[in-house]
Amino acid sequence: MASIAGGGLNLIPTESAQPEIDLAVLVKSYSRLLFRVAHSVLRSRTEAEDVVQDTFLRVVELRRSLNAIRDMRVWLVRIAWNLALDRRRRLRPEQIDESFAESLVAAGMPADEMICEAQRMTAVLREMERLPKAERHVLLLSAVEELGTAAMAEVLGRSESAVRALLFRARIRLRERLEERGGER
Amino acid sequence: MKNPEQAIDQVLAGLGKVEASPGMKRRILANLEESALVSAKGAPRRVWQMVWLGMTVASILIAVAVVHQPGKTSTKVPRHEVVSTPPSANGPGTRVQQASHLPVEKILPARGARPAQTVRRISAGDAALLAEMRAPSHPAPEVPLTQEEKLLLRAVRTGDPQVIAMLNPEERARQEAASEAEFQEFVEQSNKEDQQSDQTTD
């Protein structure tokens, strides 16, 4: 049951043989990681923050099964990942990607170079979205520095070797498509 | 595109180094505490809802058990004991036999149903009440006078012959005519006496 004690939220599993899980500690430990995971899919700070909050709300709802969780970190990342993918389907990615691409450009550049660089970043993001689903997911998760290959494999439900292969193929395919795109211009 | 590998790394680095807006943890914790409070307030209401639901289900089960008691269900009455007649002038539905001739349990057709096929079982007591209710109405029998009414009658009927005679319309008319004639005679006589006294004074 969720309870507020001493300024923190405690999750007491039903089989109370295990110690309480402090929700405040969970938020402080994992919210940054979850935010990056959600942001890699959504590329919007507000949407990613909503996903992090929904993730912890889901933790409160699923408090009865917390005892069965082997790796809390991977479990939380998987929830945030799935919530972000669901939310991504309701968004218009073009506008979001453009604003995120502008944020990637260094501020000290001349205006014309800034525009060109922003268009380049937008093109990369669009080509990433055109990748096959499995490759795209691996590539996006690989952007999150805190996640290693093993954690990515657990989140995506694949083997580590499959994740490495998908990541390699994703980068090759993306590079080829971007080169083709540059050749057409 | 020139140097696509560098562009890919730049995008991935930007995705990996993004930071949340300040105060995100505090906002999330505040919202979680609020939702925990809301769920804690909603818990007793859910308990009461469950209690009410259980009581409703229990009352329904008890009602079903009472309706389907073994003593009330399985007696099938022969067809000649089933009273189902077409509507008559006396009542809206069924002419019922006398209560003394009814069996212990009796079958009557349900209102609006076909008489011979779907019937409703009633008890002997209910049948007697139905018979009384549907019997043709008669004027009520005379009730003996109370003591107060008898005293009132005695006070009214004093036995005075004149009073008794006044109760007869012919006698009353004759007496009224006689008194009227007597009055006229008195008036005429007094007029004559007045005329005579006037003549003598002149």
Interface residues (C-beta under 8 A of the other chain):
Chain A: A2 S3 I4 L9 L23 A24 V27 K28 S31 R32 F35 R36 H39 S40 R43 R45 A48 E49 V52 Q53 F56 L57 V60 F100 S103 L104 R120 M121 A123 V124 L125 M128 L139 L140 S142 A143 V144 E145 R171 L174 R175 L178 E179 R181 G182 R185
Chain B: M1 K2 P4 E5 A7 I8 Q10 V11 L12 A13 G14 L15 G16 K17 V18 E19 A20 S21 M24 K25 R27 I28 L29 N31 L32 E33 S35 A36 L37 S39 A40
